[in-house]
Amino acid sequence: MFGIGELTILLLVIVAVLAVKRLPDLTRSAGKAARILKSEKRALKDEDGEGPRSSPRVIRGETTERDS
């Protein structure tokens, strides 16, 4: 029969094997969250007047007729 130490090691190995499948998704989610937090922080700083004042960015485009 297995002792407590062997069962603990076996459980850790099983958790590590299962976690490897989800690791890329977890890191991708963490990266997205960090980017969102960074952009929100920058937006709050600009809103408070601490950041550089710049005029709104305008992108000019043209409309075209679609052939249907």
PyMOL CGO cylinders between C-alpha atoms (Angstrom):
from pymol import cmd
from pymol.cgo import CYLINDER

trace = [
    CYLINDER, 0.00, 0.00, 0.00, 1.10, 3.59, -0.58, 0.3, 1, 1, 1, 1, 1, 1,
    CYLINDER, 1.10, 3.59, -0.58, 2.06, 5.89, 2.25, 0.3, 1, 1, 1, 1, 1, 1,
    CYLINDER, 2.06, 5.89, 2.25, 1.12, 9.55, 2.62, 0.3, 1, 1, 1, 1, 1, 1,
    CYLINDER, 1.12, 9.55, 2.62, 4.38, 10.72, 0.99, 0.3, 1, 1, 1, 1, 1, 1,
    CYLINDER, 4.38, 10.72, 0.99, 3.91, 8.56, -2.11, 0.3, 1, 1, 1, 1, 1, 1,
    CYLINDER, 3.91, 8.56, -2.11, 0.29, 9.63, -2.50, 0.3, 1, 1, 1, 1, 1, 1,
    CYLINDER, 0.29, 9.63, -2.50, 1.28, 13.28, -2.20, 0.3, 1, 1, 1, 1, 1, 1,
    CYLINDER, 1.28, 13.28, -2.20, 3.95, 12.94, -4.88, 0.3, 1, 1, 1, 1, 1, 1,
    CYLINDER, 3.95, 12.94, -4.88, 1.53, 11.04, -7.13, 0.3, 1, 1, 1, 1, 1, 1,
    CYLINDER, 1.53, 11.04, -7.13, -1.10, 13.76, -6.67, 0.3, 1, 1, 1, 1, 1, 1,
    CYLINDER, -1.10, 13.76, -6.67, 1.42, 16.50, -7.49, 0.3, 1, 1, 1, 1, 1, 1,
    CYLINDER, 1.42, 16.50, -7.49, 2.49, 14.68, -10.68, 0.3, 1, 1, 1, 1, 1, 1,
    CYLINDER, 2.49, 14.68, -10.68, -1.14, 14.29, -11.78, 0.3, 1, 1, 1, 1, 1, 1,
    CYLINDER, -1.14, 14.29, -11.78, -1.88, 17.97, -11.13, 0.3, 1, 1, 1, 1, 1, 1,
    CYLINDER, -1.88, 17.97, -11.13, 1.27, 19.00, -13.04, 0.3, 1, 1, 1, 1, 1, 1,
    CYLINDER, 1.27, 19.00, -13.04, 0.33, 16.86, -16.05, 0.3, 1, 1, 1, 1, 1, 1,
    CYLINDER, 0.33, 16.86, -16.05, -3.19, 18.27, -16.15, 0.3, 1, 1, 1, 1, 1, 1,
    CYLINDER, -3.19, 18.27, -16.15, -1.97, 21.85, -15.64, 0.3, 1, 1, 1, 1, 1, 1,
    CYLINDER, -1.97, 21.85, -15.64, 0.39, 21.66, -18.64, 0.3, 1, 1, 1, 1, 1, 1,
    CYLINDER, 0.39, 21.66, -18.64, -2.59, 21.52, -20.99, 0.3, 1, 1, 1, 1, 1, 1,
    CYLINDER, -2.59, 21.52, -20.99, -4.07, 24.72, -19.60, 0.3, 1, 1, 1, 1, 1, 1,
    CYLINDER, -4.07, 24.72, -19.60, -0.85, 26.68, -19.08, 0.3, 1, 1, 1, 1, 1, 1,
    CYLINDER, -0.85, 26.68, -19.08, -0.84, 28.48, -22.49, 0.3, 1, 1, 1, 1, 1, 1,
    CYLINDER, -0.84, 28.48, -22.49, -4.43, 29.62, -21.96, 0.3, 1, 1, 1, 1, 1, 1,
    CYLINDER, -4.43, 29.62, -21.96, -3.65, 30.86, -18.47, 0.3, 1, 1, 1, 1, 1, 1,
    CYLINDER, -3.65, 30.86, -18.47, -0.62, 32.86, -19.60, 0.3, 1, 1, 1, 1, 1, 1,
    CYLINDER, -0.62, 32.86, -19.60, -2.56, 34.30, -22.55, 0.3, 1, 1, 1, 1, 1, 1,
    CYLINDER, -2.56, 34.30, -22.55, -5.35, 35.40, -20.22, 0.3, 1, 1, 1, 1, 1, 1,
    CYLINDER, -5.35, 35.40, -20.22, -2.87, 36.94, -17.80, 0.3, 1, 1, 1, 1, 1, 1,
    CYLINDER, -2.87, 36.94, -17.80, -1.27, 38.89, -20.65, 0.3, 1, 1, 1, 1, 1, 1,
    CYLINDER, -1.27, 38.89, -20.65, -4.62, 40.21, -21.84, 0.3, 1, 1, 1, 1, 1, 1,
    CYLINDER, -4.62, 40.21, -21.84, -5.54, 41.25, -18.32, 0.3, 1, 1, 1, 1, 1, 1,
    CYLINDER, -5.54, 41.25, -18.32, -2.23, 43.07, -17.89, 0.3, 1, 1, 1, 1, 1, 1,
    CYLINDER, -2.23, 43.07, -17.89, -2.72, 44.96, -21.16, 0.3, 1, 1, 1, 1, 1, 1,
    CYLINDER, -2.72, 44.96, -21.16, -6.27, 45.95, -20.20, 0.3, 1, 1, 1, 1, 1, 1,
    CYLINDER, -6.27, 45.95, -20.20, -5.16, 47.18, -16.78, 0.3, 1, 1, 1, 1, 1, 1,
    CYLINDER, -5.16, 47.18, -16.78, -2.31, 49.15, -18.33, 0.3, 1, 1, 1, 1, 1, 1,
    CYLINDER, -2.31, 49.15, -18.33, -4.61, 50.85, -20.85, 0.3, 1, 1, 1, 1, 1, 1,
    CYLINDER, -4.61, 50.85, -20.85, -7.20, 51.65, -18.18, 0.3, 1, 1, 1, 1, 1, 1,
    CYLINDER, -7.20, 51.65, -18.18, -4.51, 53.14, -15.96, 0.3, 1, 1, 1, 1, 1, 1,
    CYLINDER, -4.51, 53.14, -15.96, -3.29, 55.27, -18.86, 0.3, 1, 1, 1, 1, 1, 1,
    CYLINDER, -3.29, 55.27, -18.86, -6.86, 56.40, -19.62, 0.3, 1, 1, 1, 1, 1, 1,
    CYLINDER, -6.86, 56.40, -19.62, -7.45, 57.39, -16.01, 0.3, 1, 1, 1, 1, 1, 1,
    CYLINDER, -7.45, 57.39, -16.01, -4.18, 59.30, -15.92, 0.3, 1, 1, 1, 1, 1, 1,
    CYLINDER, -4.18, 59.30, -15.92, -5.10, 61.18, -19.12, 0.3, 1, 1, 1, 1, 1, 1,
    CYLINDER, -5.10, 61.18, -19.12, -8.59, 61.87, -17.76, 0.3, 1, 1, 1, 1, 1, 1,
    CYLINDER, -8.59, 61.87, -17.76, -7.22, 63.38, -14.54, 0.3, 1, 1, 1, 1, 1, 1,
    CYLINDER, -7.22, 63.38, -14.54, -5.02, 65.76, -16.49, 0.3, 1, 1, 1, 1, 1, 1,
    CYLINDER, -5.02, 65.76, -16.49, -1.75, 64.24, -15.35, 0.3, 1, 1, 1, 1, 1, 1,
    CYLINDER, -1.75, 64.24, -15.35, -0.84, 62.85, -18.75, 0.3, 1, 1, 1, 1, 1, 1,
    CYLINDER, -0.84, 62.85, -18.75, 0.06, 64.74, -21.90, 0.3, 1, 1, 1, 1, 1, 1,
    CYLINDER, 0.06, 64.74, -21.90, -2.82, 66.65, -23.44, 0.3, 1, 1, 1, 1, 1, 1,
    CYLINDER, -2.82, 66.65, -23.44, -3.34, 65.74, -27.02, 0.3, 1, 1, 1, 1, 1, 1,
    CYLINDER, -3.34, 65.74, -27.02, -6.18, 66.37, -29.38, 0.3, 1, 1, 1, 1, 1, 1,
    CYLINDER, -6.18, 66.37, -29.38, -8.41, 63.45, -30.31, 0.3, 1, 1, 1, 1, 1, 1,
    CYLINDER, -8.41, 63.45, -30.31, -7.00, 61.28, -33.03, 0.3, 1, 1, 1, 1, 1, 1,
    CYLINDER, -7.00, 61.28, -33.03, -9.05, 61.60, -36.22, 0.3, 1, 1, 1, 1, 1, 1,
    CYLINDER, -9.05, 61.60, -36.22, -8.71, 59.07, -38.98, 0.3, 1, 1, 1, 1, 1, 1,
    CYLINDER, -8.71, 59.07, -38.98, -10.10, 60.29, -42.26, 0.3, 1, 1, 1, 1, 1, 1,
    CYLINDER, -10.10, 60.29, -42.26, -11.58, 57.79, -44.63, 0.3, 1, 1, 1, 1, 1, 1,
    CYLINDER, -11.58, 57.79, -44.63, -13.63, 57.74, -47.74, 0.3, 1, 1, 1, 1, 1, 1,
    CYLINDER, -13.63, 57.74, -47.74, -16.82, 55.95, -48.54, 0.3, 1, 1, 1, 1, 1, 1,
    CYLINDER, -16.82, 55.95, -48.54, -17.14, 53.87, -51.65, 0.3, 1, 1, 1, 1, 1, 1,
    CYLINDER, -17.14, 53.87, -51.65, -20.04, 52.28, -53.44, 0.3, 1, 1, 1, 1, 1, 1,
    CYLINDER, -20.04, 52.28, -53.44, -20.31, 48.53, -53.08, 0.3, 1, 1, 1, 1, 1, 1,
    CYLINDER, -20.31, 48.53, -53.08, -21.06, 46.48, -56.16, 0.3, 1, 1, 1, 1, 1, 1,
    CYLINDER, -21.06, 46.48, -56.16, -23.78, 44.01, -55.25, 0.3, 1, 1, 1, 1, 1, 1,
]
cmd.load_cgo(trace, "trace")
